[in-house]
Amino acid sequence: MPAHITHSIFGNEVLKCRFVNDQSKGYAICGYSISQPAFEWALQGPDILFFAVLAGNKELPQYGSIMHNSKTDELFIKMQEYAVNIKDTSDFKAVFSYICGFVCHYVLDKNCHPYVYYFQKEKKKLNPRHHSVHNKIESDIDSAMAYCKYGIKPQAFQIPDRLLNEQQEYLPIARLYKYLLNNLYGIKVTEQELLTAFKGSKRYYKLIIDRLGLGVIARIIDFFSFKDKRVYSLLRVKRYNRWVMNYEHRAWRNLQRPEITFTQSFDELFEASKPEAALLIQKIASSILNGTPQKITCGDSFDNGKPSRQ
């Protein structure tokens, strides 16, 4: 799964390369000026629900899994309907911007998950007891992207201040999630509960970038507690396994549809996803601004490629 550095780089490249930047007003999508803090938060998609546990909320992570795996087509339609219904309110700009950024998260997830799940399976053949392969792969991809895109160590990657400090967008986004979870998935949740996702996410982003030499501590915890690098695999460290990028173009398959063989590197998947994300953003933005919600996805979930037992 692409993780927070990769998603942030991807979404910002889509925004900068495909949409208009008016220096006085910021970026505009379909002529509508967006909120960059809301867009930035959206690049992490429903992953933010996973991190609510770091703020003491043990319920939201399972809702994040549900959103990743089910009713994807309906999810984007409901998002559009909600935005249309609040078009004349002060929440609209944040919600509109969030939905546009959310599309970036979805496209990169669905296109890259088959790749990650395949190599996760191959890696586990070598060490069946290693239960944190997925986290280690996404961590190494994050580290590789920081090097490849910016020429920096992952520890030097700057989490945007607007992601950590600006809170005026939190409540409109929480209301959006409340609507989606209630009206699409039948899950009752309060706005205050949903706000813990932001608090937990900020803690997570600060913790996983290993600026303080936490890798040594993580290895000690794993040695005595987990034996499978469960904690260490979460850190973005200086050294990463180059094989995760597949520069050698090894063959891989979508484990849900294994009849087709692919050879793309992660970089190639990343680049090919940009025009698709830009097109879907334009479609969903136009639908919202015109008041005509429509289906924009084709059935693939965020967790595309995940085998039935993983």
C-alpha positions in Angstrom: 0.0 0.0 0.0 1.4 3.4 -0.8 1.8 5.3 2.5 1.8 8.9 3.6 4.9 10.2 1.9 4.1 8.5 -1.4 0.4 9.7 -1.3 1.5 13.3 -0.4 4.0 13.4 -3.3 1.5 11.9 -5.7 -1.4 14.2 -4.9 0.7 17.3 -5.0 2.2 16.4 -8.3 -1.2 15.8 -9.8 -2.4 19.2 -8.4 0.7 21.1 -9.6 0.9 19.5 -13.1 -2.7 19.3 -14.0 -4.5 22.2 -12.5 -4.4 26.0 -12.5 -2.4 27.8 -9.8 -3.4 31.4 -9.4 -0.7 32.9 -7.2 -3.2 35.2 -5.5 -5.8 32.6 -4.8 -4.0 29.2 -4.9 -5.1 26.2 -6.9 -8.4 25.9 -8.7 -10.2 22.8 -9.9 -12.8 23.4 -12.6 -12.5 27.1 -11.9 -13.3 26.7 -8.1 -10.6 27.7 -5.7 -9.7 24.9 -3.3 -8.6 24.6 0.3 -5.1 23.1 0.3 -5.2 21.9 3.9 -8.4 19.9 3.1 -6.9 18.6 -0.1 -3.7 17.6 1.7 -5.6 15.7 4.4 -7.6 13.9 1.7 -4.5 12.5 0.1 -4.3 10.1 3.0 -7.9 8.9 2.2 -9.6 6.7 4.8 -6.2 5.7 6.2 -6.7 8.5 8.8 -9.3 6.3 10.5 -6.7 3.6 11.1 -4.6 6.0 13.3 -7.4 7.1 15.6 -6.2 4.3 17.8 -3.3 6.5 18.7 -5.8 9.0 20.1 -7.5 6.2 22.2 -10.3 5.4 19.7 -10.4 1.6 18.9 -13.5 1.7 16.8 -12.6 3.9 13.8 -9.8 1.6 12.4 -12.3 -1.1 11.5 -14.4 1.6 9.7 -11.4 2.5 7.6 -11.1 -1.1 6.6 -14.7 -1.2 5.6 -14.3 1.9 3.4 -11.3 0.4 1.7 -13.0 -2.8 0.8 -16.7 -2.3 0.1 -19.2 -0.1 -1.8 -16.5 1.9 -3.6 -18.8 3.1 -6.5 -21.5 4.0 -4.1 -19.0 5.8 -1.8 -18.0 8.3 -4.5 -21.7 8.9 -5.5 -22.6 9.6 -1.8 -19.7 12.0 -1.5 -21.0 13.9 -4.5 -24.5 13.9 -3.2 -23.4 15.3 0.2 -21.3 18.0 -1.4 -24.2 19.1 -3.6 -26.5 19.2 -0.6 -24.2 21.5 1.3 -23.2 23.7 -1.7 -24.6 26.9 -0.1 -22.9 26.3 3.3 -19.6 27.3 4.8 -18.5 23.7 4.8 -18.6 23.3 1.0 -15.1 24.5 0.1 -13.4 22.1 2.6 -15.6 19.2 1.5 -15.2 19.9 -2.2 -11.4 20.1 -1.8 -11.3 17.0 0.3 -13.3 14.9 -2.2 -10.9 16.0 -5.0 -7.9 14.9 -3.0 -9.6 11.7 -1.9 -9.7 10.7 -5.6 -5.9 10.9 -5.7 -5.7 8.5 -2.8 -8.1 6.1 -4.4 -6.4 6.0 -7.8 -3.0 5.3 -6.4 -4.3 2.7 -4.0 -6.2 0.7 -6.5 -3.4 0.8 -9.1 -0.6 0.0 -6.7 -2.2 -2.5 -4.3 -2.0 -5.4 -6.7 1.7 -4.8 -7.0 2.2 -4.6 -3.2 0.1 -7.6 -2.4 1.9 -9.7 -5.0 5.4 -8.9 -3.7 4.1 -9.3 -0.1 3.1 -12.8 -0.9 6.5 -13.6 -2.5 8.3 -12.1 0.5 6.3 -14.1 3.0 7.3 -17.3 1.2 10.8 -16.7 2.4 9.7 -15.9 6.0 6.1 -17.1 6.7 6.3 -15.8 10.3 7.0 -12.3 9.3 3.6 -10.6 9.8 4.6 -7.1 9.0 5.8 -7.5 5.4 3.0 -5.2 4.1 4.1 -2.4 6.5 7.8 -2.9 5.6 7.1 -2.7 1.9 5.1 0.5 2.2 7.8 2.0 4.5 10.5 1.2 2.0 8.5 2.6 -0.9 8.0 5.8 1.1 11.7 6.0 1.7 12.5 5.3 -1.9 10.1 8.0 -3.1 11.7 10.6 -0.8 15.1 9.8 -2.4 13.9 9.5 -6.0 11.6 12.6 -6.1 13.4 15.0 -3.8 16.9 13.5 -3.3 16.4 13.5 0.4 16.3 11.0 3.2 12.8 10.2 4.5 13.7 11.9 7.8 14.0 15.2 5.9 10.6 14.9 4.3 8.6 17.9 5.6 5.1 17.1 6.6 3.2 20.2 5.5 2.5 22.6 8.3 -1.1 22.9 7.0 -1.5 19.2 7.7 -0.4 19.5 11.3 -1.5 23.0 12.5 -4.6 24.2 10.6 -7.7 22.8 12.3 -10.5 24.8 10.7 -11.1 22.1 8.1 -11.4 19.2 10.6 -15.1 19.6 11.4 -16.4 19.8 7.8 -14.4 16.7 7.0 -15.7 14.9 10.1 -19.3 15.7 9.1 -18.6 14.2 5.6 -17.4 11.0 7.2 -20.3 10.9 9.6 -22.7 11.2 6.6 -20.9 8.5 4.6 -20.6 6.0 7.5 -24.2 6.5 8.5 -25.9 6.6 5.1 -23.8 4.1 3.2 -22.5 1.7 5.7 -25.1 2.0 8.5 -22.5 2.9 11.1 -23.4 5.4 13.8 -20.5 7.6 14.8 -20.2 11.1 16.2 -18.3 14.1 14.9 -16.2 14.1 18.1 -15.2 10.5 17.6 -14.2 11.2 14.0 -12.0 14.2 15.1 -9.8 11.7 17.0 -8.7 10.5 13.5 -6.9 13.8 12.9 -5.3 13.7 16.4 -4.1 10.1 15.9 -2.9 10.7 12.4 -0.7 13.7 13.4 0.9 11.5 16.1 1.5 8.8 13.6 3.1 11.0 11.0 5.5 12.5 13.6 6.4 9.1 15.0 7.2 7.1 11.9 9.8 9.4 10.4 12.9 8.2 12.3 14.7 11.5 13.0 15.7 10.5 16.6 17.3 7.1 16.0 14.1 5.3 17.1 15.0 2.3 14.9 17.3 0.9 17.6 14.5 1.1 20.2 12.0 -0.4 17.8 14.3 -3.3 17.1 14.7 -4.0 20.8 10.9 -3.9 21.3 10.5 -6.3 18.4 13.2 -8.7 19.7 11.6 -9.1 23.1 7.9 -8.7 22.1 7.0 -9.5 18.5 9.9 -11.2 16.8 8.7 -10.1 13.4 9.9 -6.4 13.0 6.3 -5.3 13.7 7.3 -1.9 15.2 10.5 -1.4 13.1 8.5 -1.9 9.9 6.5 1.3 10.6 9.5 3.6 10.6 10.8 5.4 7.6 14.5 4.7 7.8 17.6 5.7 5.9 18.2 2.3 4.4 15.5 0.6 2.3 15.3 -2.5 0.2 15.7 -1.4 -3.4 13.8 -4.5 -4.7 10.5 -2.9 -3.6 10.6 -0.6 -6.6 11.0 -3.4 -9.1 13.5 -1.6 -11.3 14.5 -5.0 -12.7 10.9 -5.4 -14.0 10.2 -8.7 -12.4 6.9 -10.3 -13.3 3.9 -9.8 -11.0 0.2 -10.4 -11.0 -3.0 -9.1 -9.5 -3.8 -11.9 -7.1 -7.6 -11.4 -7.7 -7.1 -11.8 -11.5 -3.9 -13.7 -11.9 -4.3 -14.6 -15.6 -2.5 -11.4 -16.7 1.2 -10.8 -16.0 2.7 -7.3 -15.4 6.2 -6.1 -15.2 5.9 -2.4 -14.3 8.1 -0.8 -11.7 6.5 1.1 -8.9 7.7 4.3 -10.5 5.9 3.4 -13.7 2.6 2.7 -11.9 3.0 6.0 -10.0 3.4 8.0 -13.2 0.7 6.2 -15.1 -1.8 7.0 -12.3 -1.4 10.7 -12.6 -3.5 11.4 -15.7 -6.1 8.9 -14.5 -6.4 10.8 -11.1 -6.6 14.2 -12.9 -9.4 13.0 -15.2 -11.4 11.5 -12.3 -10.9 14.7 -10.3 -12.2 16.8 -13.2 -15.2 14.5 -13.6 -16.2 14.5 -9.9 -15.6 18.2 -9.5 -17.8 19.0 -12.5 -20.5 16.7 -11.2 -20.5 18.4 -7.9 -20.4 22.0 -9.3 -23.2 21.2 -11.8 -25.3 19.4 -9.2 -25.3 16.1 -11.1 -23.7 13.2 -9.1 -22.6 10.4 -11.3 -20.7 7.1 -11.1 -17.0 7.7 -11.7 -15.4 4.4 -10.7 -15.5 1.0 -12.2 -15.9 -1.4 -9.2 -12.3 -1.7 -8.1 -11.9 -1.1 -4.4 -9.0 0.7 -2.7 -7.8 -2.8 -1.7 -7.7 -4.0 -5.3 -5.6 -7.1 -5.6 -6.0 -8.3 -2.0 -6.4 -12.1 -1.9 -9.3 -13.6 0.0 -6.9 -14.6 2.8 -4.1 -12.2 3.6 
